[in-house]
Amino acid sequence: MDYVFAPAPTPSVPVAGSDQRFAVRRIFCIGRNYADHAKEMGMAVDRSQPIFFTKPADAVVTDGADVPYATATENLHHEVEMVVALGSGGRDIAPEQAEALIYGYGIGLDLTRRDLQSRAKDKGQPWDTAKAFDASAPVSALVPASQAKPSPQTTLSLSVNGQQRQHSTLDAMLWSVPEMIAELSRLFELKAGDLLFTGTPAGVAALHRGDTFVAELEGIATLQGRIV
């Protein structure tokens, strides 16, 4: 096929312990999936309908690369999240079938231009500029589900400059991973290569140039990086 210009490289995430890489198709995210985070943001806890948004596939930052401080913001926030990678997909998936679709797990940051998000909320506008910007999705190497699976008591945590800022067990999620996959599949056809950022606990705060961070999904994945 003769393209007008060369297609961009396929965004991908490393696979732990392997030379293989996971080609990223889409990035789906869920908002307000931890009650303590919803409360710290001044939002009501509502389990009646999950809030989904997306990031472009090429927003991933991988392999320990430095994370550039986002443009057009004076308040860049971290949100540590477990990341679920899908190895297959479908439509109208039942929650009890969802786990079979999971390829693996990782840990990531949903970086947020909080000032832009606050202005968008006040005006009832979309969050795209606050969430879907370049380099807004740093993510660790993925660990195949055949090698390790998180439990409800698995912790995720984030330290910045050696100080812990976020910490929670996964059982604090309002929507479980199977429930998220099921709900998403009613809105989109899910496919292999999709990543799901599963929400963040309380403790979100600002990042600054020069900050270093360590995010951990206990016993499974670690993400280290620096804001530049």
Secondary structure, 3 states (H helix, E strand, C coil): CCCCCCCCCCCEEEECCCCCEEECCCEEEEECCEHHHHHHCCCCCCCCCCEEEEECHHHEECCCCCECCCCCCCCEECCEEEEEEECCCECCCCHHHHHHHEEEEEEEECCEEHHHHHHHHHHCCCCHHHHCCCCCEEECCEEECCCCCCCCCCEEEEEECCEEEEEEEHHHECCCHHHHHHHHHHHCCECCCCEEECCCCCCCCECCCCCEEEEEECCCEEEEEEEC
